[in-house]
């Protein structure tokens, strides 16, 4: 089964579009939980609690690489063991490592894949498109591994580059055209587009068509409205993933953090479904 089919099967299986972000900043892990633990032990233990509490609502988990690499080898080991825990206990759930890779030579791509796919055991990674086909196609050779292309990002200054017009089109639209028309040869490439730039989300969906999966984020503190997710849905009201991180994993600083995360994940799963089914 290729990567995208695995994701789509999970969407149907649990009737959810929710992706939980495991951006586990150790300084935000409750102090009572960190007691007598190394930072790596605290991150790994916290992740396991969050996964157990939210997995029934989550299609996938997305871990920001820098929250782990900043803790050195201890943090990267925690990320590796988090991925292993998911594969062992929840084999149908996808783990995305948000590493924003941009290697463009075969030797560099080979080493990056050894780290990310072989050692960290990621199911998918995020990749920047600015180096062109060499990067995307190099990382997308294995159908069972996913490549999430950062097409239009949710930070406000993304407009400085990604909205520049080339041949009458914003640059992010050209990236979307490449993703849909040239880079998805193995049916394992999908695309990121933001809720807080709704017109971009709408345009990207129109470019990539019904079959392409889009991951969207940027609602809440970044200014996006959850209601705008309808702009990223396909004609069957699916093939969209909605990511939320700290709203879920840090829903409480108390000993009830896991229960609070579960309740928040269920809320977002239900709210996303309500909005998409009403579209």
N, C-alpha and C positions, 0 to 999 in steps of 0.2 A: 504494500500500500504506500503511495507517495505521501509526502508531507501534507499537502493541501487536503487530500481526501481524509486523512486522519483528523485534521481540524474540523472539517465539515461534518464528519461522523459524530464528533464530540458535541458540536452545536445541536445536532438533531437529537442526540441521546439524552441530553439534560435540558433541552429547550432554553438555552442561555446564549448570550453574546458577550458575557463578561470576562475580561482578562484582569487578574489581580496582579498588581505590581509589587514585587518583593524588593522594594528599594529600602532595605533594612539598614538605616543609619543607626549605628550602635549607640549614639548619644540620645536617641529617641526611644530606645528599648527601656521599658520600665526598670527603675533602679533595683527593685526587689528581685527582678528576674536575672539581672546581671551579677548579683552578689556571688562571690567566690567562683566566678567564671572568667576565662579569658574572653577577649572581644570576639574571637572566632567561635568559641563555644556558645557565647550569648546569641550571636547572630544565627547560628545553625539551630539552636534549641528554639529560638523565637520563630524562625521560619517553619519548623516542623509543627509548632502549635498553630500557626496561622494556616498552614496548608490543611491540617486535619479539620480545622474549624470552617474553612471556606470551600473546600474542594467540591462539595456537592453543587456549588453554584458557579464554579469557574471552568471555562473552556480551556484556559491556559494561564500560565504565570509568566511574568516578564521581569527579569532581574537586571537592574542597571549595574553594569560591570564595575563602575568606579566606586560604588558603595562597598564593594568587596576588595578590589585591588588596593584601595587606600589603606586597608588594614594589613597589607603585605601578604606573605604566604599563608598566614593564619586565616585571613579573610577569603582568599581564593580557595583554600581548602574547604571553608564553610560553604562557598558557592557550589563547589564540586559535590559535596556531600548532600546539599539541598537537592541538586538535580538527581543524584542517586536515590535519595529518599522518594522523590516523586516517581521515578521509574519503577522502583521496587513496590511501592504501595498503591500508586495510582497510574498504572501504565498507559491509560488512555488519554492522560492529560499532557499537554505540550508545555515544554519549558523553553522560553525565549531568552537568550542572553543579549541584552541591549549594550553592545560594545562599539557600535558605530565604526566598523572596520572599513578601511580604504586601501588595503594592499593592492598593488597593480602589477606585480611581477610574479611569475609562477613560483619561484622559491619562497617569496614572502607569503603568498596565499597558502602554500603547502604547510608552512610552519604555523600560520594562524589557524588553519583547520585542525592541525594536530592539537593545538592548545584548546580550541573552543569545542570542537566536535568529539575529539578522541579523549582528551584529558578531562575537560569540564563536563563532557557528556551533554552538551546543549542539543536540543532538537532543532533550534533555529537561532539565527543571529540577525542583528541589524547591520546594514551595510550602507555606506554613503555612495551616491551615484557619480560623484564628480570626477572619478578616474575613468569612467566609461565602461564599455563592455568587458574589458579585461578583468575588472573587479567582480562585477555581478556574475558573469558566466563562470569565472574561476571558482567562486564560492558555491555556485548552484549546480555543480556537476552530479552530486548525489541526490537522487529523487526523494530519499527518505529524510533529508535535511532541508529546512526551510531558510529562505533568505528574505528578510523584510527590508525593502528599499525605503530609505528616508526621502520621500518625495517632496513633501511640504511640511515643515516643522511647526510646532506650536509656539515657540518663542517669538516675541514681537519683532525682533530684529531680523528674523528670517526673510522678511520682505526685501531687505537690502540686496540680497543675491537671488533668492528663489522666485521673486516676483519680477525680476528684470525681463523686459520684453525682447524676444529674439524671433525674428520673422513674424512679428505680430502676435506672438503668444508669450505668456509668462513662462519662465524657465521650468517651473514645476510641471506645467502641462506637457512640455517636451519630454521631461523625465517619465511622466505617466505613459506617454505614447511609446517610449522605448520599453518600459516594463511590459506593457500589454502586447506590443508588436514584435519585439526582438529578444527580450531577456528571459521570458518565461518558457523556454524551450522544454524544460523538464517538468512543467506544472508544479513547481515548488517555490515560486516567487510570489510574494504579495507586497502590499504597499501601505505606507503610513500617510495619513492625511488628518488635519486637525479640526476639532469641533469649534475652536475659537476663530477659525477663518472659514465660515460656513460656505461662502461662495467658492472657495478653493476646493472644499470637500465635494460640493455639488459638481464642479467642473471635472474633478478627477474621476468621480463615478461615471460621468458621461463618457469620458475618454476610455476608461479601462473595460467598460461593459459589465454585463451581469455576472460572469463567471469569476471574476477576480475578487479575492478577499481583500478588504481594506481594514486596517487597524486604525482606530481614531482615539484621540485623547485631547486634553487641553480644556476640559470643562471645570467649572468651579473657580478656583483661585486664578486660573489663567484667563478667565473671562468667557469661556465657552458655555453654551446652554445645551443641556442634555437633550432638549426637544429637537435640536438641529441634527440629531443623529439620523433623522429620516432622509436627509440629503445624501447620506452615504449608503443607504440600503439599495439593494437591487430590486428588480420588479417583483421578486417573490418575498420581499421584506426580510432578507437575510444577507449572508456573505459580508457582514460587518462585525468587527470586534471592537468593543468599547473598553478601554483600559482605565483603571483607577488604582491608585497606590495608597498614599498616606491616609486618604479618606477611610480606607478599610483597615489597613494593617496597624494604624495608630489611632483607631477609633476610641480607645480608652488607655489611660496611663495606669489603671489599677490592675488588681489581680484578675479582673474579669475581661482582660484585653482580648482573649480568644473568643469568648462569647460575644463581645461587642463587635469584633471583626466578622463573626458569622452573621450577626443580625444586619450589619451594614452591607455585607455582600449579598445577602438575600434581598435587602431593600433595593439595591441597584439592579440586581437581576430582574426583579419584578417590575421596577420602574422602566427599565429599558424595554422589556417585553410589552408593557402597557403602551408605550409611545410608538413602538414599531407596528404593533397590531392595529393601532388606531389610525395609522398613516393611510 
